[in-house]
């Protein structure tokens, strides 16, 4: 016989249905279907973030460093950008970007060099080690993501993708800070 489960101490320990029941008790006009969807999405996002963070820890990089590596990879070969462009793409201040780059240079993930064509300009470039870490993180993520979606059939996946895409577009269109930047908020 198993021991009785301890009472939940956080919202994330509550079953989604129980959490929505609490919402209805406290705010009777809330739409339970909407709250179920949003609460589930929120929980999935948090748990995915934790899982990705664990994978990055195994690789010896942080999620903040991974974001820089990703930005450089997305920029295309030769995987180079100016620190100002990186900061803008990641929604960071120049000072925060400089601090992040300093750590990454010390770890051998990127290099920082003066632009030969314009000695005032600095170029951040992905190193082979940085690219290898990014590729390994993608391999690990692909395994996790396949496991995550194992209960969703190949036929259902396009519909789920389309629905989530519509939700994302709505957020991006209606929320001024949806991309993480708050420079348009006063």
Beta strands, then each sheet from edge to edge (+ up, - down):
strand 1: 80-81
strand 2: 110-115
strand 3: 118-126
sheet 1: 1+ 3- 2+
end
